[in-house]
Amino acid sequence: MQKHALVIQDLSCVGRCSLLAALPVLNACGIRTTPLPTALLSTHTAFDAPHRLDLTQDMERTLDHWAGLPLRFDLIHIGYLAGAHQLPAVQRAVDAYHRDGALLCVDPAMGDWGRAYAYCDDALLSGFRSLCAQADLILPNRTEAALLLDTPYDKGPDSPDKLLHQLRALRERFGAATVITGVSEQDGFIGAACLARDMQAPRVRLGPHLKGAWPGTGDLFAAALEAAWLHGLPLEDACGLAVDFLHQCLLDAPQDHKEARYGVPFEPVLGWLLQRMNSR
């Protein structure tokens, strides 16, 4: 039977991030995908002054309608929330659909580069901690990992001992398999480190660190990892494939800042991803 994923995050109309990144990747991998948008933005926030529409009421009304349907999901992904006021609607979705073997994956969109986003207040942080405690997999970047653990952000290189300590601390606190993105264990390389619930030591997968900044890379990584996990790959293999997929996407990514804002040209690489996934 075809797998079915629920993706809870925003729709940014321009910029290849959030739902515009997650849905094509999951769909191309044969996964039926249902979005529950948290907000509508005319562009992502790297463009100046985007129009924003909070969809909290629409989330509630959508869930009202779904309550009368025989819906079930194999995976629930939670990403960007417009604020702590959306947590009750998200928790309602979790209560309704995190059952029958469904995997709950939380990508706690709260900050990057050592700083929390402006909208990430204590209430949202507390809410994401609560969601992480219910999750099967959490996907923080290095900044978000520090926020979840209430520890200082460490700008230094990610030594094996530091990664192991942080991954174990996250797994101990939240009880979930954990993937930290944006790790740089070696100069000139960047990737992800994972620790499944049954692993004693982390697995680190790195690729060349290409200069530039593009929106949506975390969304692409998460979608590729989740698709591979739903296809039955062990977490460490799914993590490695997602790192390789992102590297392939970035090979043709624009370097100019104004062009880079439109995101990563991942569409031509979807066939590569599916072929690699099916060959495992």
C-alpha positions in Angstrom: 0.0 0.0 0.0 1.2 3.5 -0.8 2.7 5.4 2.1 0.9 8.6 3.2 2.6 11.6 4.9 1.1 14.6 6.6 3.3 17.7 6.3 2.6 20.6 8.7 4.5 23.8 7.8 4.1 27.0 5.8 3.6 27.6 2.1 6.0 30.3 0.8 4.9 31.0 -2.8 8.3 32.0 -4.0 11.6 30.5 -2.9 11.5 26.7 -3.1 11.3 26.1 0.7 8.9 24.6 3.2 6.0 22.9 1.4 7.3 23.8 -2.0 10.4 21.7 -1.2 8.9 18.9 0.9 5.9 18.0 -1.3 7.8 17.4 -4.6 10.5 15.3 -2.9 8.0 13.1 -1.1 5.7 12.8 -4.1 8.5 11.9 -6.4 9.5 9.1 -4.0 6.0 7.6 -4.4 4.7 8.9 -1.1 1.1 10.3 -1.1 1.4 13.7 0.7 -1.2 15.8 2.5 -0.3 19.4 3.6 -1.7 21.2 6.6 -0.4 24.7 5.9 0.4 26.9 8.9 0.9 30.2 7.1 0.8 31.6 3.5 3.7 33.9 2.6 4.1 35.6 -0.7 7.8 34.8 -0.5 10.1 33.3 2.1 11.7 35.8 4.5 14.9 36.4 2.6 12.9 38.7 0.4 11.9 42.0 1.9 8.6 42.5 3.6 6.6 39.4 2.4 2.9 39.3 2.7 1.9 36.9 5.5 -1.4 35.2 6.2 -1.8 33.3 9.5 -3.8 30.1 8.8 -4.5 29.0 12.4 -8.3 29.2 11.9 -8.0 27.3 8.6 -6.0 24.6 10.3 -8.7 24.1 12.9 -11.5 24.1 10.3 -9.4 21.6 8.2 -9.0 19.3 11.2 -12.8 19.6 11.9 -13.5 18.3 8.3 -10.8 15.6 8.5 -12.3 14.3 11.7 -15.2 12.9 9.7 -12.9 11.1 7.2 -11.1 7.7 7.6 -7.6 9.3 7.3 -4.4 7.6 8.5 -0.8 8.6 8.0 2.5 6.7 8.0 4.5 9.8 8.8 3.7 13.3 10.3 6.2 16.0 9.7 6.1 19.3 11.7 8.2 22.2 10.6 7.6 26.0 10.6 4.9 27.3 12.9 3.7 31.0 12.8 3.9 31.2 16.6 3.0 29.5 19.9 -0.7 30.2 19.3 -0.6 27.4 16.6 0.5 24.7 19.1 -3.0 23.6 20.1 -3.9 22.9 16.5 -0.7 21.0 15.9 -1.2 19.0 19.1 -4.7 18.2 17.9 -3.3 16.8 14.7 -0.7 14.8 16.6 -3.3 13.4 19.0 -5.5 12.4 16.0 -3.0 10.8 13.7 0.1 9.8 15.7 -1.1 6.2 16.0 -1.2 2.9 14.2 2.6 3.0 13.7 2.7 6.5 12.3 6.1 8.2 12.7 6.2 11.7 14.1 9.1 13.8 12.8 9.7 17.2 14.3 12.0 19.8 12.6 11.9 22.5 15.2 12.2 25.7 13.1 13.4 28.1 15.7 16.8 29.5 14.6 20.1 29.3 12.7 23.7 30.5 12.8 23.6 30.6 16.6 20.6 32.9 17.0 16.9 32.2 17.5 14.4 33.6 15.0 12.6 36.8 16.1 9.3 35.0 16.4 10.8 32.2 18.6 9.7 33.1 22.1 9.7 31.0 25.3 6.2 29.7 24.6 7.2 28.4 21.1 10.4 26.9 22.5 8.4 25.1 25.2 5.9 23.9 22.7 8.6 22.5 20.4 10.2 20.7 23.4 6.8 19.1 24.1 6.4 18.0 20.5 10.0 16.6 20.5 9.1 14.6 23.6 6.4 12.9 21.6 8.4 12.4 18.4 10.0 9.4 16.9 12.6 11.5 15.1 13.8 15.1 15.7 15.8 17.1 13.2 17.3 20.2 14.8 20.2 22.1 13.3 23.1 23.0 15.6 21.4 26.2 16.8 18.1 24.5 17.5 19.8 21.6 19.3 21.3 24.2 21.7 17.9 25.8 22.2 16.2 22.5 22.9 18.9 21.6 25.5 19.1 25.2 26.9 22.9 25.1 26.4 25.2 27.8 24.8 25.7 27.6 21.1 29.2 26.4 20.3 30.7 28.0 17.2 33.7 25.6 17.2 34.2 22.5 15.0 32.0 19.5 15.8 34.4 17.0 17.3 33.2 13.4 17.6 33.0 13.7 21.4 31.0 16.9 21.2 28.6 15.4 18.7 28.1 12.2 20.8 27.5 14.2 23.9 24.9 16.5 22.3 23.1 13.6 20.4 22.9 11.5 23.6 21.7 14.5 25.6 18.9 15.1 23.0 18.0 11.4 23.0 18.0 11.2 26.7 15.8 14.3 27.1 13.3 13.6 24.4 13.5 9.8 23.8 13.6 10.2 20.1 16.0 9.2 17.3 18.0 12.4 16.5 19.6 13.9 13.5 21.6 17.2 13.9 22.1 19.0 10.6 24.8 21.5 9.7 27.6 19.7 11.4 31.2 20.4 10.3 33.4 17.8 11.8 36.1 18.6 9.2 37.2 21.8 7.5 35.6 22.2 4.1 32.9 19.6 4.8 29.3 19.9 6.1 26.6 17.3 6.7 24.6 15.6 9.4 25.0 13.3 12.4 22.4 10.8 13.5 21.8 8.7 16.6 19.0 6.2 16.4 17.3 4.9 19.5 19.3 1.7 19.4 22.7 3.1 18.4 25.6 3.5 20.8 27.7 5.8 18.6 26.6 8.4 16.1 27.0 8.2 12.4 28.3 11.3 10.6 27.8 11.8 6.9 29.6 14.8 5.3 29.8 16.4 1.9 31.9 19.2 0.4 30.9 22.6 1.9 29.9 24.7 -1.0 30.1 28.5 -0.5 26.7 30.2 -0.5 23.4 30.3 1.3 20.2 28.9 -0.1 16.7 28.7 1.4 15.0 25.3 1.8 18.1 23.1 2.1 16.9 21.9 5.5 13.4 21.1 4.1 14.9 19.2 1.2 17.2 17.2 3.5 14.3 16.3 5.9 12.0 15.3 3.0 14.7 13.1 1.4 15.6 11.5 4.8 11.9 10.8 5.6 11.2 9.4 2.2 14.1 7.0 2.5 13.1 6.0 6.1 9.6 5.3 4.9 11.1 3.1 2.1 12.7 1.0 4.9 16.2 2.3 5.0 17.9 2.4 8.4 18.2 5.9 9.8 21.9 6.1 9.2 21.5 5.1 5.5 18.6 7.5 5.1 20.6 10.3 6.6 23.6 9.6 4.3 21.4 9.5 1.2 19.8 12.8 2.2 23.2 14.4 2.6 24.3 13.1 -0.9 21.0 14.3 -2.4 21.5 17.8 -1.1 25.0 17.9 -2.4 23.8 16.9 -5.9 21.2 19.6 -5.7 23.7 22.2 -4.8 26.2 21.5 -7.6 24.1 23.6 -10.0 22.8 26.1 -7.4 23.2 29.8 -8.2 26.0 31.6 -6.4 24.6 35.1 -6.9 22.7 36.2 -3.8 19.7 37.6 -5.7 19.3 34.4 -7.7 20.1 32.1 -4.7 17.0 33.5 -2.9 14.9 31.5 -5.4 16.2 28.3 -3.9 18.0 25.2 -4.9 17.3 23.6 -8.4 16.4 20.2 -6.9 13.9 19.2 -9.5 16.3 17.6 -12.0 17.9 15.6 -9.2 14.6 13.8 -8.1 15.2 11.0 -10.6 18.7 10.5 -9.1 17.2 10.3 -5.6 14.6 7.8 -6.5 17.1 5.6 -8.4 19.5 5.6 -5.4 16.7 4.9 -3.0 15.4 1.9 -5.0 18.8 0.5 -5.3 19.4 0.2 -1.6 
